[in-house]
Amino acid sequence: MSEQIIPKNNEKESIEKTSDGVFLAAIIVRYKWFILIFTLIGTIAATIIAFLMPNWYSATANVVPPKSTSLGFEGMMNNLSSTLKDIGLTKLGGKGEGAYSLLVILDSRTVKDSIIKKYKLMERYEIESGRMVDVRKAFEENLEIEAEKEGNYTITITDKDPNVAAMMANDYVQIANELAQNIFNLESKINKEYLEKRIKATEDNISRVSDSIRIYSQSKLIFSPQDQAKALSTALIDLKAELMKQEIILDLLTNKYGKNDPYTVMQSGVINQLKTQLSNAQNEPGFGGNFALNKAAEVGIEFMRLYSEFETLNKVKAFLIPMLEEARLNEIRQTQSLFIVDKAIPPDKKIKPKRSLIILGAAVGLLLLSIIFTLVFNSYKSFSKQVRDINSNN
């Protein structure tokens, strides 16, 4: 009895794969004319459609922001950042950049809507809905804004007309500059109004402190604490030194003539007068001003507090005035936020459509689609045949 050879699993898989490949090849050969005609007709149609599609052109404007020295508030903030960095507060110093990037201006709805209205893009793009959001979306698909690592910005606009594409790109830069100018002037106006209020409040405080200094100086007869303190200390030293000298003389007279001697008694009177003067100088007003010497430190400290507040307010005012003048100038100043490096020019080469890729993709896609269709059709025929055979047997 002959042994039955059973194929291994990998051999069975190989046979199945070979059978599937042969079956697929057989189907393709059987329906080759349908596949070829379907693919050919579809490719021809795709070719016609591709060549009927309009050409689109992209124009690019290359711009850079101005590189100027920081003045006024920006300069003050840069100095503050440097100071914070010097004292170890680097994280509080910020990034050292402007408050916002120019991309905020370039990608703003205001600039886009201005271009849309100027070039009537709703009609140009044939948008029937009449909704601005649809026009804006279509325009954004044809707009590309890039911030390059070198610090420049590129604005690329795509349109069917190369001349219109170039004009739109250049106008986009101009409108963005106008918007940035309006924001700059508005910001300067707000800063000016704030600085004017702050300077007015500072001047009011200076006037109040000046009146306090004047009243205090008149009541205490103090006008220069340092100079007066030096003069008073010198006078007090001389008075104490004189008292000590007279006491020495008294001791000598007492030892030589006794306590009851007229010269000794007279010397004692001189010493008593000096002690009275010293006591009055230390405890009664009038020696160096309308205050006692034991209150001199308290009086001087209060005067210096008022004087330091006066000087502080004047320094604040001196700090604010240049900023106010610059804010007033900026309110009417005409500046440019973007300078054109390369003006957009009409391109001489289309950016789309890529007709060769469209035709090639259509051919490959239609070929695969026709093969899938034949496989489905053949499977359907086989299934229908099996159903008929089952029905006939019954």
BALOBA-1460 file (C-alpha; in Angstrom, 3 decimals):
// residues 394
<rec num="1" residu="m" x="0.000" y="0.000" z="0.000"/>
<rec num="2" residu="s" x="1.553" y="3.275" z="-1.107"/>
<rec num="3" residu="e" x="2.054" y="6.004" z="1.446"/>
<rec num="4" residu="q" x="0.098" y="9.233" z="0.989"/>
<rec num="5" residu="i" x="2.359" y="12.274" z="0.883"/>
<rec num="6" residu="i" x="0.979" y="15.094" z="2.995"/>
<rec num="7" residu="p" x="2.463" y="18.547" z="2.173"/>
<rec num="8" residu="k" x="3.870" y="20.612" z="5.005"/>
<rec num="9" residu="n" x="2.301" y="23.901" z="6.109"/>
<rec num="10" residu="n" x="4.817" y="26.156" z="4.346"/>
<rec num="11" residu="e" x="4.428" y="24.102" z="1.174"/>
<rec num="12" residu="k" x="0.655" y="24.468" z="1.377"/>
<rec num="13" residu="e" x="0.973" y="28.239" z="1.800"/>
<rec num="14" residu="s" x="3.314" y="28.400" z="-1.186"/>
<rec num="15" residu="i" x="0.854" y="26.415" z="-3.286"/>
<rec num="16" residu="e" x="-2.022" y="28.669" z="-2.185"/>
<rec num="17" residu="k" x="-0.048" y="31.808" z="-3.000"/>
<rec num="18" residu="t" x="0.918" y="30.405" z="-6.377"/>
<rec num="19" residu="s" x="-2.698" y="29.519" z="-7.035"/>
<rec num="20" residu="d" x="-3.847" y="33.004" z="-6.041"/>
<rec num="21" residu="g" x="-1.235" y="34.607" z="-8.295"/>
<rec num="22" residu="v" x="-2.168" y="32.384" z="-11.220"/>
<rec num="23" residu="f" x="-5.844" y="33.096" z="-10.611"/>
<rec num="24" residu="l" x="-5.237" y="36.852" z="-10.513"/>
<rec num="25" residu="a" x="-3.148" y="36.715" z="-13.672"/>
<rec num="26" residu="a" x="-5.825" y="34.668" z="-15.376"/>
<rec num="27" residu="i" x="-8.510" y="37.191" z="-14.434"/>
<rec num="28" residu="i" x="-6.373" y="40.079" z="-15.737"/>
<rec num="29" residu="v" x="-5.697" y="38.255" z="-19.025"/>
<rec num="30" residu="r" x="-9.355" y="37.344" z="-19.379"/>
<rec num="31" residu="y" x="-10.534" y="40.921" z="-18.916"/>
<rec num="32" residu="k" x="-7.452" y="42.611" z="-20.354"/>
<rec num="33" residu="w" x="-9.325" y="44.586" z="-22.967"/>
<rec num="34" residu="f" x="-11.776" y="45.951" z="-20.459"/>
<rec num="35" residu="i" x="-8.938" y="46.911" z="-18.119"/>
<rec num="36" residu="l" x="-6.940" y="48.566" z="-20.906"/>
<rec num="37" residu="i" x="-9.911" y="50.402" z="-22.411"/>
<rec num="38" residu="f" x="-11.205" y="51.557" z="-18.999"/>
<rec num="39" residu="t" x="-7.759" y="52.786" z="-17.963"/>
<rec num="40" residu="l" x="-7.089" y="54.430" z="-21.327"/>
<rec num="41" residu="i" x="-10.434" y="56.242" z="-21.451"/>
<rec num="42" residu="g" x="-10.088" y="57.391" z="-17.838"/>
<rec num="43" residu="t" x="-6.509" y="58.568" z="-18.395"/>
<rec num="44" residu="i" x="-7.547" y="60.500" z="-21.501"/>
<rec num="45" residu="a" x="-10.374" y="62.124" z="-19.525"/>
<rec num="46" residu="a" x="-7.974" y="62.970" z="-16.685"/>
<rec num="47" residu="t" x="-5.534" y="64.438" z="-19.204"/>
<rec num="48" residu="i" x="-8.230" y="66.631" z="-20.722"/>
<rec num="49" residu="i" x="-9.363" y="67.777" z="-17.280"/>
<rec num="50" residu="a" x="-5.749" y="68.460" z="-16.213"/>
<rec num="51" residu="f" x="-5.123" y="70.664" z="-19.242"/>
<rec num="52" residu="l" x="-8.415" y="72.464" z="-18.721"/>
<rec num="53" residu="m" x="-7.393" y="73.371" z="-15.166"/>
<rec num="54" residu="p" x="-6.092" y="76.951" z="-14.925"/>
<rec num="55" residu="n" x="-2.485" y="77.694" z="-14.031"/>
<rec num="56" residu="w" x="-1.738" y="79.166" z="-10.592"/>
<rec num="57" residu="y" x="1.258" y="81.380" z="-9.878"/>
<rec num="58" residu="s" x="2.944" y="82.264" z="-6.590"/>
<rec num="59" residu="a" x="4.597" y="85.635" z="-5.912"/>
<rec num="60" residu="t" x="6.713" y="86.217" z="-2.794"/>
<rec num="61" residu="a" x="7.652" y="89.436" z="-0.976"/>
<rec num="62" residu="n" x="10.676" y="89.278" z="1.344"/>
<rec num="63" residu="v" x="10.580" y="91.803" z="4.200"/>
<rec num="64" residu="v" x="12.511" y="92.568" z="7.387"/>
<rec num="65" residu="p" x="11.607" y="94.538" z="10.536"/>
<rec num="66" residu="p" x="13.616" y="97.707" z="11.284"/>
<rec num="67" residu="k" x="16.768" y="97.306" z="13.334"/>
<rec num="68" residu="s" x="16.848" y="100.409" z="15.520"/>
<rec num="69" residu="t" x="18.163" y="101.280" z="18.947"/>
<rec num="70" residu="s" x="15.732" y="101.043" z="21.852"/>
<rec num="71" residu="l" x="14.507" y="104.359" z="23.234"/>
<rec num="72" residu="g" x="12.019" y="105.453" z="25.858"/>
<rec num="73" residu="f" x="9.939" y="102.721" z="27.404"/>
<rec num="74" residu="e" x="11.576" y="99.891" z="25.414"/>
<rec num="75" residu="g" x="15.010" y="101.118" z="26.385"/>
<rec num="76" residu="m" x="13.920" y="101.353" z="30.010"/>
<rec num="77" residu="m" x="12.611" y="97.770" z="29.906"/>
<rec num="78" residu="n" x="15.877" y="96.540" z="28.367"/>
<rec num="79" residu="n" x="17.827" y="98.292" z="31.114"/>
<rec num="80" residu="l" x="15.518" y="96.743" z="33.698"/>
<rec num="81" residu="s" x="16.125" y="93.298" z="32.204"/>
<rec num="82" residu="s" x="19.891" y="93.850" z="32.384"/>
<rec num="83" residu="t" x="19.605" y="95.000" z="35.998"/>
<rec num="84" residu="l" x="17.518" y="91.993" z="36.973"/>
<rec num="85" residu="k" x="20.028" y="89.736" z="35.281"/>
<rec num="86" residu="d" x="22.904" y="91.375" z="37.142"/>
<rec num="87" residu="i" x="21.262" y="90.764" z="40.522"/>
<rec num="88" residu="g" x="20.387" y="87.165" z="39.702"/>
<rec num="89" residu="l" x="16.732" y="87.543" z="38.727"/>
<rec num="90" residu="t" x="17.177" y="86.389" z="35.141"/>
<rec num="91" residu="k" x="13.798" y="84.680" z="34.929"/>
<rec num="92" residu="l" x="12.028" y="87.925" z="35.780"/>
<rec num="93" residu="g" x="13.816" y="89.771" z="33.012"/>
<rec num="94" residu="g" x="11.698" y="88.353" z="30.213"/>
<rec num="95" residu="k" x="12.850" y="87.237" z="26.772"/>
<rec num="96" residu="g" x="14.227" y="90.582" z="25.660"/>
<rec num="97" residu="e" x="11.774" y="90.701" z="22.738"/>
<rec num="98" residu="g" x="8.985" y="93.026" z="21.793"/>
<rec num="99" residu="a" x="5.583" y="92.573" z="23.338"/>
<rec num="100" residu="y" x="4.266" y="90.787" z="20.262"/>
<rec num="101" residu="s" x="5.644" y="89.325" z="17.070"/>
<rec num="102" residu="l" x="5.016" y="90.888" z="13.665"/>
<rec num="103" residu="l" x="3.334" y="87.608" z="12.737"/>
<rec num="104" residu="v" x="0.375" y="88.856" z="14.791"/>
<rec num="105" residu="i" x="0.028" y="91.752" z="12.335"/>
<rec num="106" residu="l" x="0.790" y="89.760" z="9.193"/>
<rec num="107" residu="d" x="-1.657" y="86.978" z="10.040"/>
<rec num="108" residu="s" x="-4.399" y="89.295" z="11.278"/>
<rec num="109" residu="r" x="-7.963" y="89.146" z="9.983"/>
<rec num="110" residu="t" x="-7.890" y="92.907" z="9.347"/>
<rec num="111" residu="v" x="-5.108" y="92.643" z="6.749"/>
<rec num="112" residu="k" x="-6.682" y="89.624" z="5.068"/>
<rec num="113" residu="d" x="-10.095" y="91.265" z="4.826"/>
<rec num="114" residu="s" x="-8.535" y="94.394" z="3.338"/>
<rec num="115" residu="i" x="-6.959" y="92.343" z="0.537"/>
<rec num="116" residu="i" x="-10.201" y="90.406" z="0.030"/>
<rec num="117" residu="k" x="-12.202" y="93.619" z="-0.387"/>
<rec num="118" residu="k" x="-9.610" y="95.411" z="-2.506"/>
<rec num="119" residu="y" x="-9.282" y="92.589" z="-5.054"/>
<rec num="120" residu="k" x="-12.919" y="91.420" z="-4.815"/>
<rec num="121" residu="l" x="-11.863" y="87.867" z="-4.060"/>
<rec num="122" residu="m" x="-15.432" y="86.693" z="-3.476"/>
<rec num="123" residu="e" x="-16.077" y="87.209" z="-7.186"/>
<rec num="124" residu="r" x="-12.572" y="86.160" z="-8.185"/>
<rec num="125" residu="y" x="-12.852" y="82.843" z="-6.339"/>
<rec num="126" residu="e" x="-16.499" y="82.421" z="-7.511"/>
<rec num="127" residu="i" x="-17.790" y="81.799" z="-3.994"/>
<rec num="128" residu="e" x="-21.568" y="81.619" z="-4.232"/>
<rec num="129" residu="s" x="-22.342" y="81.402" z="-0.517"/>
<rec num="130" residu="g" x="-21.563" y="85.095" z="-0.075"/>
<rec num="131" residu="r" x="-20.120" y="84.429" z="3.394"/>
<rec num="132" residu="m" x="-16.937" y="86.211" z="4.358"/>
<rec num="133" residu="v" x="-15.701" y="83.200" z="6.307"/>
<rec num="134" residu="d" x="-15.702" y="81.097" z="3.123"/>
<rec num="135" residu="v" x="-13.799" y="83.751" z="1.168"/>
<rec num="136" residu="r" x="-11.309" y="84.121" z="4.011"/>
<rec num="137" residu="k" x="-10.747" y="80.364" z="4.118"/>
<rec num="138" residu="a" x="-10.176" y="80.232" z="0.349"/>
<rec num="139" residu="f" x="-7.738" y="83.136" z="0.529"/>
<rec num="140" residu="e" x="-5.823" y="81.549" z="3.422"/>
<rec num="141" residu="e" x="-5.309" y="78.454" z="1.253"/>
<rec num="142" residu="n" x="-3.523" y="80.700" z="-1.249"/>
<rec num="143" residu="l" x="-1.580" y="82.638" z="1.406"/>
<rec num="144" residu="e" x="1.636" y="81.561" z="3.115"/>
<rec num="145" residu="i" x="3.446" y="83.627" z="5.756"/>
<rec num="146" residu="e" x="6.787" y="82.408" z="7.071"/>
<rec num="147" residu="a" x="9.069" y="83.793" z="9.790"/>
<rec num="148" residu="e" x="12.567" y="82.764" z="8.743"/>
<rec num="149" residu="k" x="15.279" y="81.947" z="11.260"/>
<rec num="150" residu="e" x="17.411" y="84.800" z="9.870"/>
<rec num="151" residu="g" x="14.807" y="87.281" z="11.119"/>
<rec num="152" residu="n" x="13.054" y="88.109" z="7.841"/>
<rec num="153" residu="y" x="9.477" y="87.375" z="6.828"/>
<rec num="154" residu="t" x="8.185" y="86.037" z="3.509"/>
<rec num="155" residu="i" x="4.643" y="86.635" z="2.265"/>
<rec num="156" residu="t" x="3.628" y="84.334" z="-0.607"/>
<rec num="157" residu="i" x="0.302" y="84.715" z="-2.426"/>
<rec num="158" residu="t" x="-0.947" y="82.359" z="-5.138"/>
<rec num="159" residu="d" x="-3.340" y="83.453" z="-7.887"/>
<rec num="160" residu="k" x="-4.337" y="82.546" z="-11.435"/>
<rec num="161" residu="d" x="-2.871" y="85.822" z="-12.712"/>
<rec num="162" residu="p" x="0.876" y="86.249" z="-12.013"/>
<rec num="163" residu="n" x="0.591" y="90.042" z="-12.081"/>
<rec num="164" residu="v" x="-2.276" y="90.036" z="-9.577"/>
<rec num="165" residu="a" x="-0.345" y="87.622" z="-7.326"/>
<rec num="166" residu="a" x="2.609" y="90.031" z="-7.240"/>
<rec num="167" residu="m" x="0.410" y="93.078" z="-6.615"/>
<rec num="168" residu="m" x="-1.447" y="91.326" z="-3.792"/>
<rec num="169" residu="a" x="1.814" y="90.307" z="-2.092"/>
<rec num="170" residu="n" x="3.164" y="93.872" z="-2.218"/>
<rec num="171" residu="d" x="-0.160" y="95.362" z="-1.090"/>
<rec num="172" residu="y" x="-0.263" y="92.848" z="1.754"/>
<rec num="173" residu="v" x="3.006" y="94.297" z="3.102"/>
<rec num="174" residu="q" x="1.737" y="97.875" z="2.703"/>
<rec num="175" residu="i" x="-1.571" y="97.175" z="4.491"/>
<rec num="176" residu="a" x="0.270" y="95.334" z="7.289"/>
<rec num="177" residu="n" x="2.524" y="98.393" z="7.697"/>
<rec num="178" residu="e" x="-0.510" y="100.685" z="7.913"/>
<rec num="179" residu="l" x="-2.114" y="98.476" z="10.560"/>
<rec num="180" residu="a" x="1.119" y="98.344" z="12.566"/>
<rec num="181" residu="q" x="1.370" y="102.148" z="12.280"/>
<rec num="182" residu="n" x="-2.162" y="102.598" z="13.646"/>
<rec num="183" residu="i" x="-1.444" y="100.261" z="16.542"/>
<rec num="184" residu="f" x="1.853" y="102.056" z="17.233"/>
<rec num="185" residu="n" x="0.158" y="105.479" z="17.292"/>
<rec num="186" residu="l" x="-2.691" y="104.200" z="19.470"/>
<rec num="187" residu="e" x="-0.249" y="102.643" z="21.916"/>
<rec num="188" residu="s" x="1.713" y="105.903" z="22.012"/>
<rec num="189" residu="k" x="-1.479" y="107.868" z="22.678"/>
<rec num="190" residu="i" x="-2.405" y="105.611" z="25.598"/>
<rec num="191" residu="n" x="1.147" y="105.865" z="26.978"/>
<rec num="192" residu="k" x="1.058" y="109.652" z="26.604"/>
<rec num="193" residu="e" x="-2.223" y="109.965" z="28.507"/>
<rec num="194" residu="y" x="-0.937" y="107.734" z="31.279"/>
<rec num="195" residu="l" x="2.364" y="109.614" z="31.553"/>
<rec num="196" residu="e" x="0.570" y="112.974" z="31.651"/>
<rec num="197" residu="k" x="-1.600" y="111.764" z="34.543"/>
<rec num="198" residu="r" x="1.403" y="110.319" z="36.345"/>
<rec num="199" residu="i" x="3.454" y="113.518" z="35.953"/>
<rec num="200" residu="k" x="0.491" y="115.615" z="37.138"/>
<rec num="201" residu="a" x="0.147" y="113.420" z="40.238"/>
<rec num="202" residu="t" x="3.906" y="113.641" z="40.829"/>
<rec num="203" residu="e" x="3.860" y="117.438" z="40.556"/>
<rec num="204" residu="d" x="0.974" y="117.595" z="43.038"/>
<rec num="205" residu="n" x="2.971" y="115.459" z="45.469"/>
<rec num="206" residu="i" x="6.044" y="117.674" z="44.975"/>
<rec num="207" residu="s" x="3.947" y="120.734" z="45.782"/>
<rec num="208" residu="r" x="2.528" y="119.056" z="48.893"/>
<rec num="209" residu="v" x="5.957" y="117.985" z="50.152"/>
<rec num="210" residu="s" x="7.406" y="121.431" z="49.389"/>
<rec num="211" residu="d" x="4.728" y="123.038" z="51.548"/>
<rec num="212" residu="s" x="5.449" y="120.535" z="54.333"/>
<rec num="213" residu="i" x="9.178" y="121.322" z="54.180"/>
<rec num="214" residu="r" x="8.518" y="125.055" z="54.226"/>
<rec num="215" residu="i" x="6.163" y="124.878" z="57.221"/>
<rec num="216" residu="y" x="8.438" y="122.498" z="59.126"/>
<rec num="217" residu="s" x="11.523" y="124.590" z="58.390"/>
<rec num="218" residu="q" x="9.828" y="127.772" z="59.611"/>
<rec num="219" residu="s" x="8.502" y="126.133" z="62.776"/>
<rec num="220" residu="k" x="11.795" y="124.437" z="63.732"/>
<rec num="221" residu="l" x="14.179" y="126.997" z="62.194"/>
<rec num="222" residu="i" x="15.974" y="124.249" z="60.323"/>
<rec num="223" residu="f" x="17.077" y="124.617" z="56.742"/>
<rec num="224" residu="s" x="20.243" y="122.510" z="56.377"/>
<rec num="225" residu="p" x="20.458" y="119.690" z="58.931"/>
<rec num="226" residu="q" x="23.978" y="118.612" z="58.038"/>
<rec num="227" residu="d" x="25.480" y="122.104" z="58.157"/>
<rec num="228" residu="q" x="23.484" y="123.030" z="61.244"/>
<rec num="229" residu="a" x="24.432" y="119.790" z="62.983"/>
<rec num="230" residu="k" x="28.107" y="120.477" z="62.288"/>
<rec num="231" residu="a" x="27.847" y="124.049" z="63.615"/>
<rec num="232" residu="l" x="25.897" y="122.963" z="66.700"/>
<rec num="233" residu="s" x="28.328" y="120.170" z="67.527"/>
<rec num="234" residu="t" x="31.250" y="122.590" z="67.218"/>
<rec num="235" residu="a" x="29.541" y="125.137" z="69.493"/>
<rec num="236" residu="l" x="28.634" y="122.436" z="72.004"/>
<rec num="237" residu="i" x="32.184" y="121.088" z="72.021"/>
<rec num="238" residu="d" x="33.564" y="124.586" z="72.625"/>
<rec num="239" residu="l" x="31.066" y="125.157" z="75.477"/>
<rec num="240" residu="k" x="31.929" y="121.840" z="77.163"/>
<rec num="241" residu="a" x="35.645" y="122.434" z="76.701"/>
<rec num="242" residu="e" x="35.317" y="125.907" z="78.234"/>
<rec num="243" residu="l" x="33.432" y="124.437" z="81.207"/>
<rec num="244" residu="m" x="36.145" y="121.860" z="81.782"/>
<rec num="245" residu="k" x="38.860" y="124.539" z="81.643"/>
<rec num="246" residu="q" x="37.013" y="126.735" z="84.137"/>
<rec num="247" residu="e" x="36.553" y="123.742" z="86.472"/>
<rec num="248" residu="i" x="40.305" y="123.127" z="86.366"/>
<rec num="249" residu="i" x="40.927" y="126.787" z="87.234"/>
<rec num="250" residu="l" x="38.414" y="126.494" z="90.105"/>
<rec num="251" residu="d" x="40.277" y="123.492" z="91.502"/>
<rec num="252" residu="l" x="43.544" y="125.378" z="91.354"/>
<rec num="253" residu="l" x="42.047" y="128.451" z="93.106"/>
<rec num="254" residu="t" x="40.418" y="126.279" z="95.777"/>
<rec num="255" residu="n" x="43.683" y="124.486" z="96.525"/>
<rec num="256" residu="k" x="45.620" y="127.748" z="96.629"/>
<rec num="257" residu="y" x="43.214" y="130.217" z="98.289"/>
<rec num="258" residu="g" x="40.417" y="128.114" z="99.752"/>
<rec num="259" residu="k" x="36.684" y="127.943" z="99.041"/>
<rec num="260" residu="n" x="35.812" y="131.296" z="100.588"/>
<rec num="261" residu="d" x="38.300" y="133.347" z="98.634"/>
<rec num="262" residu="p" x="36.623" y="136.050" z="96.476"/>
<rec num="263" residu="y" x="38.400" y="134.753" z="93.352"/>
<rec num="264" residu="t" x="37.252" y="131.219" z="94.118"/>
<rec num="265" residu="v" x="33.656" y="132.358" z="94.682"/>
<rec num="266" residu="m" x="33.718" y="134.377" z="91.435"/>
<rec num="267" residu="q" x="35.095" y="131.371" z="89.544"/>
<rec num="268" residu="s" x="32.304" y="129.226" z="90.950"/>
<rec num="269" residu="g" x="29.783" y="131.733" z="89.567"/>
<rec num="270" residu="v" x="31.383" y="131.530" z="86.112"/>
<rec num="271" residu="i" x="31.129" y="127.726" z="86.189"/>
<rec num="272" residu="n" x="27.483" y="127.876" z="87.256"/>
<rec num="273" residu="q" x="26.718" y="130.187" z="84.340"/>
<rec num="274" residu="l" x="28.476" y="127.815" z="81.908"/>
<rec num="275" residu="k" x="26.543" y="124.850" z="83.304"/>
<rec num="276" residu="t" x="23.290" y="126.776" z="82.932"/>
<rec num="277" residu="q" x="24.166" y="127.618" z="79.308"/>
<rec num="278" residu="l" x="25.050" y="123.972" z="78.608"/>
<rec num="279" residu="s" x="21.836" y="122.731" z="80.207"/>
<rec num="280" residu="n" x="19.749" y="125.257" z="78.284"/>
<rec num="281" residu="a" x="21.490" y="124.332" z="75.039"/>
<rec num="282" residu="q" x="20.728" y="120.664" z="75.550"/>
<rec num="283" residu="n" x="17.206" y="120.934" z="76.925"/>
<rec num="284" residu="e" x="15.744" y="124.246" z="75.720"/>
<rec num="285" residu="p" x="15.014" y="125.512" z="72.160"/>
<rec num="286" residu="g" x="17.011" y="128.403" z="70.757"/>
<rec num="287" residu="f" x="20.629" y="127.251" z="70.790"/>
<rec num="288" residu="g" x="20.662" y="126.133" z="67.145"/>
<rec num="289" residu="g" x="17.051" y="126.444" z="66.162"/>
<rec num="290" residu="n" x="13.565" y="126.206" z="67.539"/>
<rec num="291" residu="f" x="14.330" y="122.857" z="69.158"/>
<rec num="292" residu="a" x="16.380" y="121.435" z="72.010"/>
<rec num="293" residu="l" x="19.616" y="119.627" z="71.269"/>
<rec num="294" residu="n" x="18.287" y="116.404" z="72.784"/>
<rec num="295" residu="k" x="15.548" y="116.570" z="70.096"/>
<rec num="296" residu="a" x="17.956" y="117.497" z="67.278"/>
<rec num="297" residu="a" x="18.207" y="113.974" z="65.861"/>
<rec num="298" residu="e" x="14.438" y="113.588" z="65.792"/>
<rec num="299" residu="v" x="13.983" y="116.996" z="64.141"/>
<rec num="300" residu="g" x="16.768" y="116.345" z="61.620"/>
<rec num="301" residu="i" x="15.414" y="112.907" z="60.699"/>
<rec num="302" residu="e" x="11.949" y="114.301" z="60.028"/>
<rec num="303" residu="f" x="13.401" y="117.100" z="57.911"/>
<rec num="304" residu="m" x="15.561" y="114.612" z="55.949"/>
<rec num="305" residu="r" x="12.536" y="112.364" z="55.430"/>
<rec num="306" residu="l" x="10.614" y="115.219" z="53.880"/>
<rec num="307" residu="y" x="13.641" y="116.310" z="51.883"/>
<rec num="308" residu="s" x="14.336" y="112.774" z="50.569"/>
<rec num="309" residu="e" x="10.696" y="112.450" z="49.511"/>
<rec num="310" residu="f" x="11.017" y="115.786" z="47.711"/>
<rec num="311" residu="e" x="14.187" y="114.674" z="45.892"/>
<rec num="312" residu="t" x="12.667" y="111.276" z="45.039"/>
<rec num="313" residu="l" x="9.622" y="112.860" z="43.449"/>
<rec num="314" residu="n" x="11.818" y="115.208" z="41.424"/>
<rec num="315" residu="k" x="13.888" y="112.283" z="40.148"/>
<rec num="316" residu="v" x="10.694" y="110.434" z="39.189"/>
<rec num="317" residu="k" x="9.501" y="113.517" z="37.335"/>
<rec num="318" residu="a" x="12.843" y="113.824" z="35.544"/>
<rec num="319" residu="f" x="12.521" y="110.160" z="34.559"/>
<rec num="320" residu="l" x="8.966" y="110.540" z="33.227"/>
<rec num="321" residu="i" x="9.358" y="113.761" z="31.223"/>
<rec num="322" residu="p" x="11.574" y="112.294" z="28.418"/>
<rec num="323" residu="m" x="9.191" y="109.356" z="28.121"/>
<rec num="324" residu="l" x="6.268" y="111.734" z="27.796"/>
<rec num="325" residu="e" x="8.029" y="113.731" z="25.085"/>
<rec num="326" residu="e" x="8.795" y="110.555" z="23.158"/>
<rec num="327" residu="a" x="5.196" y="109.344" z="23.516"/>
<rec num="328" residu="r" x="3.968" y="112.690" z="22.144"/>
<rec num="329" residu="l" x="6.366" y="112.356" z="19.223"/>
<rec num="330" residu="n" x="5.403" y="108.735" z="18.575"/>
<rec num="331" residu="e" x="1.728" y="109.675" z="18.482"/>
<rec num="332" residu="i" x="2.309" y="111.584" z="15.246"/>
<rec num="333" residu="r" x="5.398" y="109.742" z="14.005"/>
<rec num="334" residu="q" x="5.142" y="107.784" z="10.746"/>
<rec num="335" residu="t" x="7.190" y="104.614" z="10.941"/>
<rec num="336" residu="q" x="7.515" y="101.364" z="9.025"/>
<rec num="337" residu="s" x="7.365" y="98.034" z="10.771"/>
<rec num="338" residu="l" x="8.422" y="96.096" z="7.666"/>
<rec num="339" residu="f" x="10.968" y="97.043" z="5.020"/>
<rec num="340" residu="i" x="10.851" y="95.296" z="1.654"/>
<rec num="341" residu="v" x="14.089" y="93.491" z="0.810"/>
<rec num="342" residu="d" x="12.773" y="91.725" z="-2.293"/>
<rec num="343" residu="k" x="9.656" y="93.145" z="-3.857"/>
<rec num="344" residu="a" x="7.203" y="90.578" z="-5.210"/>
<rec num="345" residu="i" x="7.455" y="90.294" z="-9.017"/>
<rec num="346" residu="p" x="5.153" y="88.441" z="-11.448"/>
<rec num="347" residu="p" x="6.375" y="84.821" z="-11.612"/>
<rec num="348" residu="d" x="7.118" y="83.284" z="-14.999"/>
<rec num="349" residu="k" x="6.561" y="79.692" z="-13.860"/>
<rec num="350" residu="k" x="3.339" y="78.170" z="-12.577"/>
<rec num="351" residu="i" x="3.179" y="76.566" z="-9.146"/>
<rec num="352" residu="k" x="0.205" y="74.316" z="-9.908"/>
<rec num="353" residu="p" x="-1.412" y="72.200" z="-11.275"/>
<rec num="354" residu="k" x="1.202" y="69.447" z="-11.615"/>
<rec num="355" residu="r" x="-0.330" y="67.928" z="-14.744"/>
<rec num="356" residu="s" x="2.146" y="65.097" z="-15.140"/>
<rec num="357" residu="l" x="1.508" y="63.929" z="-11.576"/>
<rec num="358" residu="i" x="-2.259" y="64.231" z="-12.081"/>
<rec num="359" residu="i" x="-2.160" y="62.140" z="-15.288"/>
<rec num="360" residu="l" x="0.211" y="59.549" z="-13.818"/>
<rec num="361" residu="g" x="-1.818" y="59.274" z="-10.623"/>
<rec num="362" residu="a" x="-5.056" y="58.954" z="-12.573"/>
<rec num="363" residu="a" x="-3.607" y="56.191" z="-14.779"/>
<rec num="364" residu="v" x="-2.330" y="54.158" z="-11.844"/>
<rec num="365" residu="g" x="-5.527" y="54.688" z="-9.867"/>
<rec num="366" residu="l" x="-7.778" y="53.712" z="-12.786"/>
<rec num="367" residu="l" x="-5.696" y="50.617" z="-13.490"/>
<rec num="368" residu="l" x="-6.034" y="49.439" z="-9.911"/>
<rec num="369" residu="l" x="-9.730" y="50.337" z="-9.888"/>
<rec num="370" residu="s" x="-10.403" y="48.349" z="-13.089"/>
<rec num="371" residu="i" x="-8.596" y="45.308" z="-11.688"/>
<rec num="372" residu="i" x="-10.588" y="45.495" z="-8.460"/>
<rec num="373" residu="f" x="-13.801" y="45.874" z="-10.474"/>
<rec num="374" residu="t" x="-13.023" y="42.780" z="-12.582"/>
<rec num="375" residu="l" x="-12.248" y="40.769" z="-9.451"/>
<rec num="376" residu="v" x="-15.540" y="41.800" z="-7.867"/>
<rec num="377" residu="f" x="-17.392" y="41.102" z="-11.095"/>
<rec num="378" residu="n" x="-15.799" y="37.641" z="-11.468"/>
<rec num="379" residu="s" x="-16.585" y="36.777" z="-7.824"/>
<rec num="380" residu="y" x="-20.175" y="37.847" z="-8.374"/>
<rec num="381" residu="k" x="-20.457" y="35.623" z="-11.486"/>
<rec num="382" residu="s" x="-19.024" y="32.617" z="-9.610"/>
<rec num="383" residu="f" x="-21.439" y="33.174" z="-6.736"/>
<rec num="384" residu="s" x="-24.402" y="33.491" z="-9.111"/>
<rec num="385" residu="k" x="-23.415" y="30.246" z="-10.852"/>
<rec num="386" residu="q" x="-23.210" y="28.371" z="-7.545"/>
<rec num="387" residu="v" x="-26.666" y="29.638" z="-6.592"/>
<rec num="388" residu="r" x="-28.115" y="28.452" z="-9.924"/>
<rec num="389" residu="d" x="-26.510" y="25.012" z="-9.564"/>
<rec num="390" residu="i" x="-27.956" y="24.619" z="-6.068"/>
<rec num="391" residu="n" x="-31.404" y="25.636" z="-7.300"/>
<rec num="392" residu="s" x="-31.271" y="23.231" z="-10.275"/>
<rec num="393" residu="n" x="-30.243" y="20.304" z="-8.014"/>
<rec num="394" residu="n" x="-33.192" y="20.936" z="-5.778"/>
